[in-house]
Amino acid sequence: MTAEPVVERGTSAAAGDGPVLSPAEFGRFQALIYREAGIHLADCKQALLSGRLSRRVRELGLRSYGAYFQRVADGGDPEERRRMLEAVCTHETHFFREAAHWEFLSGDLLPRWRADAAARRRPRRVRAWSAGCSSGEEPYSLAMTLLDALPDEEGWQVEVVATDLSRRVLDQAAAGLWRVEKAAEIPERLRRAYMLRGRGAQEGRMAAGDEVRRVVRFQQLNLNDREWALQGRFDLVFCRNVLIYFDARSRAGVVGRLLERLEPGGHLFVGHAESLTQVTPRLRTVLPTVYTHADQAAPARRERIA
């Protein structure tokens, strides 16, 4: 009689089918991902997680998701754990996504700040943070908008900090290169002023010009961490289509820490499906998905204005 290998139900499949993620294994990944990144995967996401992790399981030559879990769990491989968290996140983004936000910035908020600076009610400096910047379209959109509205010749200083959990997409964002089809997402005037068309080996691609590159800085950051290695506070915080990954508890913690980094009179922008009205009373709605501190009587920044 010939013996056949015994396969635990749910952990691997028939020859050629590859491993299968069991409910028990999914539960262990759920807990690990929530602890490490604050991302809550509902039970209905089991197939999605299996699809996202299957490539790494195959590439590592593992026979089960249980073996992969041992690889990424405490005491395992921290670099592989980072790869796993990157695989869980969706990195789809666009230039000037959610038009209402950019219309509010260009047509209302930045003109007011410019008038306030002319009246010496605020310094000529704006710091913006793109939290969850993915492949860079959002921070470069911010840089173009700010540079256009707050000209350097008037003494304005513009800084955009862009962070993401994924080192891979940060490297992509820092390269500042996209398919030329992406150009259609950028208003023509800004595209002509700040973007370059690739030539030669870069034919068919678009690159960020030096003027926008110089004001954008990239940094790896996990929003679920209790402490952020991030300097100072910001006038604008864009954290869009990120909070949908968190459950109520993690979301409240992240929003609380974001508010600690928001200047008095600063504005927080979130995604169209991320209402914060029930998250904290510390916010006041300016527009749907645009918020500021509830206490607008907060003192102005104590800075010497030249």
C-alpha positions in Angstrom: 0.0 0.0 0.0 1.4 3.4 -0.9 1.1 6.2 1.6 -0.2 9.7 0.7 0.9 12.9 2.5 -1.6 14.1 5.1 -2.7 17.6 4.4 -4.4 19.7 7.1 -7.8 20.8 5.8 -7.7 24.5 4.8 -3.9 24.9 4.8 -2.9 23.5 1.5 -4.6 22.1 -1.5 -4.2 19.3 -4.0 -1.1 19.3 -6.1 -0.9 22.2 -8.4 -3.6 24.2 -6.7 -1.3 25.9 -4.1 -2.0 26.7 -0.5 -5.5 27.6 0.8 -6.0 30.1 3.6 -8.1 28.5 6.4 -10.4 30.5 8.7 -8.1 29.8 11.6 -5.1 31.1 9.7 -7.0 34.1 8.5 -7.9 34.9 12.2 -4.2 34.9 13.1 -3.3 37.2 10.2 -6.2 39.5 11.2 -4.9 39.9 14.7 -1.3 40.5 13.6 -2.2 43.0 10.9 -4.5 44.9 13.3 -1.8 45.0 16.0 1.0 46.1 13.6 -0.9 48.6 11.4 -4.3 49.2 13.0 -5.9 47.8 9.8 -9.1 45.9 10.5 -9.9 43.1 8.0 -13.5 42.0 8.2 -14.2 38.3 7.9 -15.4 38.8 4.4 -11.9 39.8 3.4 -10.4 36.3 3.7 -10.3 35.7 -0.1 -8.8 39.2 -0.6 -6.0 38.6 1.9 -5.3 35.2 0.4 -5.0 36.8 -3.1 -2.7 39.5 -1.7 -0.3 37.1 0.0 -0.4 34.2 -2.4 2.5 35.5 -4.5 4.9 35.8 -1.5 3.9 32.3 -0.3 4.7 30.9 -3.7 8.0 32.9 -4.1 9.2 31.7 -0.7 8.4 28.1 -1.6 6.1 27.6 1.4 3.5 24.9 1.5 0.9 26.7 3.7 -0.2 30.1 4.9 0.5 28.8 8.4 4.2 28.5 7.5 4.1 32.1 6.1 2.5 33.3 9.3 5.4 31.8 11.3 7.7 33.8 8.9 6.0 37.1 9.7 5.0 36.7 13.3 6.9 37.9 16.4 10.4 36.4 16.3 10.2 35.9 12.6 11.5 38.1 9.7 10.6 41.8 10.2 11.4 42.6 6.6 8.9 40.0 5.4 6.4 41.4 7.9 6.8 44.8 6.2 6.2 43.2 2.8 3.0 41.6 4.1 1.7 44.9 5.4 2.5 46.5 2.1 0.5 43.8 0.3 -2.5 44.4 2.4 -2.8 48.1 1.5 -4.3 49.4 -1.8 -2.1 52.0 -3.5 -4.4 53.4 -6.1 -4.4 57.2 -6.4 -4.6 60.0 -8.9 -3.5 63.6 -9.4 -6.0 66.2 -8.1 -8.3 63.4 -6.8 -11.6 64.7 -5.3 -12.0 68.0 -7.2 -13.9 69.8 -4.4 -10.9 69.7 -2.2 -8.7 71.5 -4.7 -11.4 74.0 -5.6 -11.7 74.9 -1.9 -7.9 75.2 -1.6 -7.3 77.3 -4.7 -10.5 79.3 -4.6 -11.0 80.0 -0.9 -8.5 78.9 1.6 -5.2 79.9 0.0 -6.4 83.4 -1.1 -7.5 84.0 2.5 -4.1 83.0 3.8 -2.4 85.2 1.2 -4.6 88.1 2.4 -3.8 87.4 6.0 -0.1 87.4 5.2 -0.4 90.7 3.5 -2.1 92.1 6.6 0.7 90.5 8.8 -1.8 88.2 10.5 0.2 85.0 9.5 3.7 84.2 8.3 4.4 83.5 4.7 4.9 79.8 5.2 2.7 76.8 4.7 3.5 73.2 5.7 1.4 70.4 4.3 1.3 66.7 5.1 0.2 64.0 2.7 -0.4 61.0 5.0 -0.7 57.8 3.0 0.8 59.4 -0.1 1.1 56.1 -2.1 2.9 56.7 -5.4 3.1 60.5 -5.0 0.3 62.0 -7.0 -1.3 63.7 -4.0 1.9 65.4 -2.5 2.9 66.6 -6.0 -0.6 67.9 -6.5 -0.3 69.8 -3.2 3.1 71.1 -4.2 1.9 72.4 -7.6 -1.2 74.0 -6.0 0.8 75.7 -3.2 3.6 77.0 -5.4 1.1 78.4 -7.9 -1.0 80.2 -5.3 1.8 81.3 -3.0 4.6 82.6 -5.2 8.2 82.4 -4.1 8.9 86.0 -5.3 6.4 87.1 -2.6 8.5 85.4 0.1 6.4 82.3 0.6 8.0 79.2 1.9 6.3 75.9 1.0 7.0 72.5 2.4 5.1 69.2 1.6 5.9 66.1 3.7 4.7 62.8 2.2 4.5 59.6 4.3 3.4 56.1 3.7 3.7 52.7 5.4 5.1 51.2 2.2 8.8 51.8 1.5 8.2 50.4 -2.1 5.6 53.1 -3.0 7.7 55.8 -1.3 10.6 54.9 -3.6 8.3 55.1 -6.5 6.9 58.5 -5.4 10.3 59.9 -4.8 11.3 59.0 -8.4 8.6 61.3 -9.6 7.9 59.4 -12.8 4.5 58.4 -14.2 3.0 57.1 -17.4 2.3 60.1 -19.7 -1.4 59.3 -19.7 -1.4 60.6 -16.1 -0.9 64.1 -17.5 -4.6 64.3 -18.3 -5.4 64.4 -14.6 -3.4 67.7 -14.1 -4.8 71.1 -15.0 -3.0 72.2 -18.2 -1.6 75.4 -16.7 0.0 73.5 -13.8 1.1 70.7 -16.0 3.0 73.1 -18.3 4.6 74.9 -15.4 5.7 72.0 -13.2 5.9 68.7 -15.2 8.3 67.5 -17.9 7.7 65.1 -20.8 10.1 62.3 -21.0 12.5 62.0 -24.0 14.7 59.2 -25.2 14.7 56.3 -22.7 11.9 58.1 -20.8 9.6 58.4 -23.8 6.0 57.9 -22.8 6.6 59.0 -19.3 6.1 62.3 -17.3 8.4 63.6 -14.6 8.1 66.1 -11.8 10.1 69.2 -12.5 12.8 70.5 -10.1 10.6 73.2 -8.7 8.1 70.8 -7.2 10.7 68.2 -6.3 12.5 70.6 -4.1 9.5 71.2 -1.8 8.4 67.6 -1.3 10.1 65.3 1.3 9.3 61.6 1.7 9.4 59.6 4.9 8.2 56.2 5.9 5.6 56.3 8.7 3.1 53.9 10.2 0.0 55.9 11.3 -0.8 53.2 13.8 2.3 53.9 15.8 1.8 55.7 19.1 4.7 58.1 18.4 5.5 59.6 15.0 9.1 60.6 14.0 7.7 63.7 12.3 8.8 67.2 12.9 6.5 70.1 13.8 2.9 70.8 12.9 1.1 71.4 9.7 -1.3 73.9 8.1 -2.8 71.3 5.8 -3.1 67.6 6.5 -4.4 65.3 3.8 -5.3 61.8 5.1 -7.6 60.6 2.4 -8.9 57.1 1.7 -6.7 55.8 4.5 -9.0 55.9 7.6 -11.4 53.4 5.9 -8.9 50.7 6.7 -9.2 51.3 10.5 -11.9 50.2 12.9 -13.5 52.8 15.2 -11.0 52.5 18.0 -7.9 52.7 15.7 -9.5 55.5 13.7 -10.1 57.6 16.8 -6.5 57.2 17.9 -5.1 58.2 14.5 -7.4 61.2 14.2 -6.5 62.3 17.7 -2.8 62.2 16.8 -3.4 64.0 13.5 -5.1 66.8 15.3 -2.1 67.2 17.6 -0.1 67.9 14.4 -2.6 70.4 13.0 -1.9 74.1 13.4 -4.6 76.4 14.9 -6.5 77.5 11.8 -5.2 74.5 9.9 -7.4 72.1 7.9 -7.7 68.3 7.8 -8.9 66.7 4.5 -10.2 63.1 4.4 -11.7 60.9 1.8 -15.3 61.1 0.5 -16.3 58.0 2.5 -14.6 59.0 5.7 -16.9 61.3 7.7 -15.4 62.3 11.1 -18.5 63.8 12.7 -18.9 60.9 15.1 -15.2 60.4 15.8 -14.3 63.4 17.9 -16.0 66.7 19.1 -12.6 68.4 18.6 -13.4 69.0 14.9 -15.6 71.4 13.1 -16.9 70.7 9.6 -15.9 73.3 7.0 -17.1 71.3 4.0 -18.0 67.6 3.7 -14.7 65.8 4.4 -12.8 69.1 5.3 -12.4 69.9 9.0 -10.7 72.4 11.3 -10.3 72.7 15.0 -13.6 73.1 16.8 -12.2 76.0 18.8 -11.4 78.6 16.2 -10.6 81.1 19.0 -7.3 79.2 19.5 -4.4 81.7 19.6 -2.4 82.4 16.5 1.0 81.0 16.1 3.6 82.9 18.1 6.1 83.6 15.4 8.1 86.6 14.5 7.0 87.8 11.1 9.6 89.6 9.2 
